[in-house]
Amino acid sequence: MTNTGSAERDLLARLRGQSPQQLQNLLDQLVRSRLLAGRRHIGDEEISWHLSPQIRVAKQQFNGDGTAASYGWGTPSIC
């Protein structure tokens, strides 16, 4: 399970119902609160981030027939 992600900045802002500047402020606040270990711009349009090591990432557990069983907790890798 990975603890990194990336998205197009404008798409992420639009999905959150925020302006790009509000999204930047939110990501800055998440870094300051140590929920995100960091974030960076990839070119002019994309943002990537990685979760702090203390954040645990939920992963879906599946039964043999492909139906969802439960959520387990995975330890995120450190980038």
NORPE-V768221 format. One record per helix or strand of 2 or more residues. SS is the DSSP state (H for helix, E for strand). FROM is the first residue (numbers start at 1). TO is the last residue. Records with the same first field share a line. If there is no record, write none. Layout:
BEGIN
SS->FROM-TO, FROM-TO
END
This chain:
BEGIN
E->4-8, 36-42, 46-51, 57-62, 68-74
H->9-16, 20-32
END
